[in-house]
Amino acid sequence: MAELGTPELHQTTVEERFRSLARNWQEETAHLSSFTKRILNPHYQQIIGMGPAVVPYLLQELAREPKDWFWALYSVTGKNPVAAQDEGDIVAMSKAWLNWGKQRGMI
């Protein structure tokens, strides 16, 4: 992996960086049942650190396959469009976030 400040890192697009981090996160955490351990993984934290530019890619992943992207979306946007009664229902939570993204032209 390139070190910070090297041209190689700067030539990576937001999407490429997200896809690489997401792939690494999924590979390293697929076997974990702990939500906390999954979201504290360094790759997941780096995705959050990418800021608002990563939101469309998070939503694309959520549309493709509902996973633990909710905390990243909340952390980056500061929003939570999920109704209280839907908390814990992955399908309903995904729909709420996808509707939120559609309303903002991110999908």
Secondary structure, 3 states (H helix, E strand, C coil): CCCCCCHHHHCCCHHHHHHHHHHHHHHHHCCCCCHHHHHCCHHHHHHHHCHHHHHHHHHHHHHHCCCCCHHHHHHHHCCCCCCHHHCCCHHHHHHHHHHHHHHCCCC
